[in-house]
Amino acid sequence: MIPGKANGFQTCFIYNEEETQNLITQKQAMYMFRSGLLQKSDIVGAYTFEPENDENLAEGVVLKVKDFYFGGLNLANAKFSIVKDMDAPFLVCKSTIESIGATQFNSKTNTLTIESGKSNFDFSKLKMNFELPKETVLSKDAPVNVTVTDFKNNPLPNEIMIFKSRKNQSEYQGLTNDRGQFAIRLPSGDVYQIFILGFKDSTSIDSLEIPGLSPLEKRKVYDKPQVVTYRFLPAKSFILEDCNFDNNKATLQEGSYQVLDELVAYLVRKDDEKIELGGHTDNVGSAASNLKLSQDRANTVRDYLISKGIDPNRIQTKGYGLTMPIESNNTAAGRAINRRTEVKILE
């Protein structure tokens, strides 16, 4: 290996019996490209090529240099594979040097003699006017185009989908448009658990792997977004936990406003939905009094939602009284659960 210096670059010519692939760094490849030493046809292996895009000169791309004078050596038609920037930018195999003539290297003087070319080449005095371009920052994430539908392939608008990284637990989210679609970029080399955000909870529906690929393969993913479709059945009803009233009254307790504000936010996001507010009681007292109480409580919740800007035409109310218990009324805990306000999504 013959070392030298080129404007701060260490340069190494492979000079041994073993054939070695020619290598060149990204920075030098970009210099050669910008200086007109490379043309589009000289670049082999890039998935796509745009002359203005330095990212095409990524690790693994093969360059064919038509006519490059390197420190007095004419490396015509030499091929180089790009590697990431390192301390030894040029590596040229023995056959390339021999293609321009027989060589002899003097390790004491650090000089390469090219007999047929009748020239001596002193690597220790090599000077090259490379102006380093800004280092290309390769994209570290992959575009993903997402479509969310129900099981009849109807698009689901205004659904929040969350991608949770298995590697570091980071979360990325998107909101579907009227066509049930959104685009997102996810870091590669990870698996993401996918959740659909409901009201105060989320449902895990699938997982998505974004493989960590080599730079050339990466462009096959990054230049062409992955297209994925998820089918999902939204919940048709949910209970407003912590929505409580004074005993035997339709007056909201102070701690109830947080969950009601969350319902407001949900209805603002899901602006195409209409709901029914169902009031339910335990079995303490007469059926008639409980029916009226449940209706009054449902109306109280409706009034609050309207006061926050929700269209009254989107909200129906119904009092069910004691007719639909979900727990036994024989215990205090069961009766507390049966006293509830339930939200039903209407078609």
C-alpha positions as CSV (number, residue, x, y, z in Angstrom):
1,M,0.0,0.0,0.0
2,I,1.5,3.3,-1.1
3,P,0.4,6.3,1.0
4,G,0.4,9.9,0.0
5,K,-1.2,13.2,0.7
6,A,-3.7,15.1,-1.5
7,N,-4.9,18.4,0.0
8,G,-5.3,16.8,3.4
9,F,-6.6,13.5,2.0
10,Q,-4.5,10.4,2.6
11,T,-4.2,8.6,-0.7
12,C,-3.5,4.9,-0.9
13,F,-2.6,2.9,-4.1
14,I,-3.0,-0.8,-3.6
15,Y,0.2,-2.3,-4.9
16,N,0.4,-6.0,-4.2
17,E,-0.3,-9.3,-5.8
18,E,-4.0,-9.5,-4.7
19,E,-6.5,-7.7,-7.0
20,T,-8.5,-5.2,-5.1
21,Q,-11.6,-3.3,-6.2
22,N,-11.1,0.4,-6.9
23,L,-12.7,2.6,-4.3
24,I,-13.4,6.3,-4.1
25,T,-15.2,8.4,-1.4
26,Q,-18.5,10.2,-1.7
27,K,-16.8,13.6,-1.4
28,Q,-14.4,13.0,-4.2
29,A,-17.1,11.5,-6.4
30,M,-19.2,14.6,-5.9
31,Y,-16.1,16.8,-6.7
32,M,-15.5,14.8,-9.9
33,F,-19.2,15.0,-10.8
34,R,-19.4,18.7,-10.3
35,S,-16.2,19.3,-12.1
36,G,-17.5,17.5,-15.2
37,L,-15.3,14.5,-14.8
38,L,-18.3,12.2,-14.6
39,Q,-21.4,12.1,-16.8
40,K,-24.7,10.4,-16.2
41,S,-23.7,7.5,-18.4
42,D,-20.6,7.0,-16.2
43,I,-22.6,6.2,-13.1
44,V,-23.8,2.6,-12.8
45,G,-26.0,1.0,-10.2
46,A,-28.0,4.0,-8.9
47,Y,-31.6,3.2,-8.6
48,T,-32.5,6.6,-10.1
49,F,-30.3,9.3,-11.3
50,E,-31.0,13.1,-11.2
51,P,-27.9,15.2,-12.2
52,E,-28.7,17.8,-9.6
53,N,-29.0,15.2,-6.8
54,D,-25.8,14.4,-5.0
55,E,-27.5,11.6,-3.1
56,N,-27.2,9.5,-6.3
57,L,-23.5,9.3,-5.5
58,A,-24.2,7.0,-2.6
59,E,-22.2,4.1,-1.2
60,G,-22.1,1.2,-3.6
61,V,-22.7,3.1,-6.8
62,V,-20.1,2.3,-9.5
63,L,-18.4,5.1,-11.3
64,K,-16.7,4.8,-14.7
65,V,-14.2,7.6,-15.2
66,K,-13.6,8.3,-18.8
67,D,-10.4,10.2,-18.7
68,F,-9.2,11.3,-15.2
69,Y,-5.7,12.6,-14.7
70,F,-4.7,11.8,-11.1
71,G,-1.4,13.4,-10.1
72,G,0.0,12.9,-13.5
73,L,-1.4,9.4,-14.0
74,N,-4.1,9.0,-16.6
75,L,-6.7,6.6,-15.2
76,A,-8.7,6.3,-18.4
77,N,-11.8,4.1,-18.2
78,A,-11.1,3.1,-14.6
79,K,-14.1,2.0,-12.5
80,F,-14.6,2.9,-8.9
81,S,-17.1,1.9,-6.3
82,I,-18.1,4.7,-3.9
83,V,-17.6,4.2,-0.2
84,K,-18.4,6.4,2.7
85,D,-15.9,9.1,3.4
86,M,-12.8,7.9,5.2
87,D,-9.1,8.6,5.7
88,A,-8.0,6.9,2.6
89,P,-10.1,8.3,-0.3
90,F,-8.5,6.7,-3.4
91,L,-7.7,3.0,-3.6
92,V,-6.6,1.9,-7.0
93,C,-5.7,-1.8,-7.7
94,K,-2.5,-2.9,-9.3
95,S,-4.1,-3.7,-12.7
96,T,-5.2,0.0,-13.1
97,I,-1.6,1.2,-12.6
98,E,-0.2,-1.5,-14.8
99,S,-2.6,-0.5,-17.6
100,I,-0.6,2.7,-18.0
101,G,2.8,1.0,-17.9
102,A,5.1,-1.2,-15.8
103,T,5.8,0.3,-12.4
104,Q,8.4,0.2,-9.7
105,F,8.0,1.6,-6.2
106,N,10.9,2.9,-4.0
107,S,9.7,2.7,-0.4
108,K,12.6,4.9,0.8
109,T,11.8,7.8,-1.4
110,N,8.1,7.1,-1.5
111,T,8.3,7.3,-5.3
112,L,6.5,5.3,-8.0
113,T,8.4,5.0,-11.3
114,I,6.3,4.3,-14.4
115,E,8.8,3.0,-16.9
116,S,6.8,3.1,-20.1
117,G,5.4,6.5,-19.2
118,K,9.0,7.8,-18.6
119,S,7.9,9.6,-15.4
120,N,8.6,9.4,-11.8
121,F,5.7,10.1,-9.4
122,D,6.5,11.3,-5.9
123,F,3.4,10.7,-3.7
124,S,4.9,12.7,-0.8
125,K,4.7,15.8,-2.9
126,L,1.3,15.1,-4.4
127,K,-0.9,18.2,-4.5
128,M,-4.5,18.2,-5.7
129,N,-6.9,21.1,-5.8
130,F,-10.0,19.3,-4.4
131,E,-12.6,21.7,-3.2
132,L,-14.8,19.7,-0.8
133,P,-18.5,20.0,-1.4
134,K,-20.9,20.0,1.5
135,E,-21.3,16.5,2.7
136,T,-24.5,14.9,1.5
137,V,-26.9,14.0,4.3
138,L,-28.7,10.8,3.2
139,S,-32.3,10.4,4.2
140,K,-32.7,8.3,7.3
141,D,-36.4,7.6,7.0
142,A,-38.8,6.0,4.5
143,P,-42.0,7.5,3.0
144,V,-45.2,5.5,3.7
145,N,-48.6,6.1,2.1
146,V,-51.4,4.9,4.3
147,T,-55.1,4.2,3.5
148,V,-57.6,3.3,6.2
149,T,-60.9,1.7,5.4
150,D,-63.6,-0.3,7.1
151,F,-64.1,-3.9,6.1
152,K,-66.4,-2.9,3.2
153,N,-63.5,-0.8,1.8
154,N,-65.2,2.5,2.7
155,P,-62.6,5.1,3.6
156,L,-62.4,6.2,7.2
157,P,-61.7,10.0,7.5
158,N,-60.3,11.8,10.5
159,E,-58.8,8.7,12.0
160,I,-55.6,9.1,14.0
161,M,-53.1,6.4,13.4
162,I,-50.1,6.0,15.7
163,F,-46.8,4.2,14.8
164,K,-44.9,3.2,17.9
165,S,-41.2,2.2,17.5
166,R,-40.3,-1.1,18.9
167,K,-36.6,0.1,19.1
168,N,-37.0,3.2,21.2
169,Q,-40.8,3.6,21.8
170,S,-40.9,6.8,19.8
171,E,-44.4,7.6,18.4
172,Y,-45.3,9.0,15.0
173,Q,-48.9,9.8,14.0
174,G,-51.0,10.7,11.0
175,L,-54.6,11.9,10.4
176,T,-56.6,10.4,7.5
177,N,-58.2,12.8,5.1
178,D,-61.6,12.5,3.4
179,R,-60.3,9.6,1.3
180,G,-59.0,7.8,4.4
181,Q,-55.4,8.6,3.5
182,F,-52.3,10.3,4.8
183,A,-48.5,10.2,4.1
184,I,-45.9,9.7,6.8
185,R,-42.1,9.2,7.0
186,L,-40.7,6.6,9.4
187,P,-37.1,5.9,10.4
188,S,-35.8,2.8,8.8
189,G,-34.4,-0.3,10.6
190,D,-37.4,-0.6,12.9
191,V,-40.7,-2.3,13.5
192,Y,-43.7,-0.2,14.3
193,Q,-46.8,-1.3,16.3
194,I,-49.8,0.5,14.7
195,F,-52.7,1.9,16.8
196,I,-55.9,3.6,15.8
197,L,-56.8,6.3,18.3
198,G,-60.4,6.0,19.6
199,F,-62.0,8.0,22.4
200,K,-59.4,8.0,25.3
201,D,-58.0,4.7,24.1
202,S,-56.4,3.1,21.2
203,T,-56.7,-0.2,19.3
204,S,-53.7,-2.1,18.1
205,I,-54.4,-3.3,14.5
206,D,-51.1,-4.3,12.9
207,S,-47.4,-3.8,12.8
208,L,-45.1,-2.5,10.0
209,E,-41.5,-3.3,9.4
210,I,-39.2,-0.7,7.7
211,P,-36.1,-2.7,7.0
212,G,-32.6,-1.2,7.4
213,L,-31.2,-1.5,3.8
214,S,-28.0,-0.8,2.1
215,P,-27.7,2.7,0.6
216,L,-28.5,1.4,-2.9
217,E,-31.4,-0.7,-1.8
218,K,-32.6,2.1,0.4
219,R,-33.5,4.2,-2.6
220,K,-35.8,1.5,-3.8
221,V,-37.8,2.1,-0.6
222,Y,-37.2,5.8,-0.2
223,D,-37.8,7.0,-3.7
224,K,-41.0,4.9,-4.0
225,P,-43.1,5.1,-0.9
226,Q,-44.5,2.0,0.6
227,V,-48.2,1.8,0.1
228,V,-50.2,0.1,2.9
229,T,-53.9,-0.3,3.5
230,Y,-55.4,-1.1,6.9
231,R,-58.9,-2.3,7.6
232,F,-60.5,-1.2,10.8
233,L,-63.9,-1.5,12.5
234,P,-64.3,1.6,14.7
235,A,-66.0,1.3,18.0
236,K,-69.8,1.9,17.9
237,S,-70.2,2.9,21.5
238,F,-68.2,3.9,24.6
239,I,-68.9,4.9,28.2
240,L,-67.9,8.4,29.5
241,E,-65.8,7.3,32.4
242,D,-65.7,9.8,35.3
243,C,-68.8,11.6,34.1
244,N,-70.6,11.9,37.4
245,F,-73.6,13.7,38.8
246,D,-74.8,14.8,42.2
247,N,-76.8,12.2,44.0
248,N,-80.3,11.9,42.5
249,K,-79.7,15.0,40.4
250,A,-78.8,15.9,36.9
251,T,-76.1,18.3,38.0
252,L,-72.6,17.5,36.8
253,Q,-69.8,17.2,39.4
254,E,-66.7,19.3,38.9
255,G,-64.5,16.4,38.0
256,S,-66.7,15.5,35.0
257,Y,-65.7,18.4,32.7
258,Q,-62.3,16.8,31.7
259,V,-63.9,13.8,30.0
260,L,-66.6,16.0,28.5
261,D,-63.9,18.3,27.0
262,E,-62.2,15.2,25.6
263,L,-65.6,14.2,24.0
264,V,-65.8,17.7,22.5
265,A,-62.3,17.3,21.0
266,Y,-63.3,13.9,19.6
267,L,-66.4,15.3,18.0
268,V,-64.5,18.2,16.5
269,R,-62.1,15.7,14.9
270,K,-64.9,13.3,13.8
271,D,-67.0,16.1,12.4
272,D,-69.0,13.7,10.2
273,E,-70.4,11.6,13.2
274,K,-73.7,11.9,14.9
275,I,-74.1,10.5,18.4
276,E,-76.7,9.4,20.9
277,L,-76.1,10.2,24.5
278,G,-77.7,7.5,26.6
279,G,-78.5,8.0,30.3
280,H,-78.5,4.9,32.6
281,T,-79.2,4.5,36.3
282,D,-79.1,1.9,39.0
283,N,-82.3,0.3,40.4
284,V,-82.6,2.5,43.5
285,G,-86.0,4.2,43.4
286,S,-88.9,3.8,41.0
287,A,-88.6,3.0,37.4
288,A,-90.4,6.2,36.4
289,S,-88.1,8.4,38.5
290,N,-85.0,6.7,37.2
291,L,-86.2,7.1,33.6
292,K,-86.7,10.8,34.0
293,L,-83.4,11.2,35.9
294,S,-81.5,9.4,33.1
295,Q,-83.1,11.6,30.4
296,D,-82.3,14.7,32.4
297,R,-78.6,13.7,32.8
298,A,-78.3,12.9,29.1
299,N,-79.7,16.3,28.3
300,T,-77.3,18.0,30.7
301,V,-74.3,16.4,28.8
302,R,-75.9,17.5,25.5
303,D,-76.2,21.1,26.7
304,Y,-72.6,21.1,27.7
305,L,-71.4,19.9,24.3
306,I,-73.6,22.5,22.5
307,S,-72.1,25.2,24.7
308,K,-68.7,24.2,23.4
309,G,-69.8,24.6,19.8
310,I,-71.0,21.1,18.8
311,D,-73.9,21.3,16.3
312,P,-77.1,20.3,18.2
313,N,-78.3,18.4,15.1
314,R,-75.4,15.9,15.7
315,I,-76.6,15.0,19.2
316,Q,-79.6,12.9,20.2
317,T,-80.4,11.9,23.8
318,K,-82.3,9.1,25.4
319,G,-82.9,8.0,29.0
320,Y,-82.9,4.3,29.6
321,G,-83.4,4.4,33.3
322,L,-82.7,1.1,35.0
323,T,-83.6,-1.1,32.1
324,M,-80.0,-1.8,30.8
325,P,-77.7,-2.7,33.7
326,I,-74.2,-4.0,32.8
327,E,-73.4,-5.1,36.3
328,S,-75.4,-6.5,39.2
329,N,-77.4,-4.0,41.2
330,N,-76.9,-6.1,44.3
331,T,-73.7,-4.4,45.3
332,A,-72.6,-0.8,45.7
333,A,-69.8,-1.3,43.1
334,G,-72.2,-2.7,40.6
335,R,-74.7,0.1,41.1
336,A,-72.0,2.7,40.5
337,I,-71.1,1.1,37.2
338,N,-74.7,1.0,36.1
339,R,-75.0,4.7,36.7
340,R,-73.4,5.9,33.5
341,T,-73.6,8.0,30.3
342,E,-72.9,6.0,27.2
343,V,-72.1,7.5,23.8
344,K,-73.4,5.6,20.7
345,I,-72.1,6.3,17.3
346,L,-75.1,6.7,14.9
347,E,-74.9,5.6,11.3
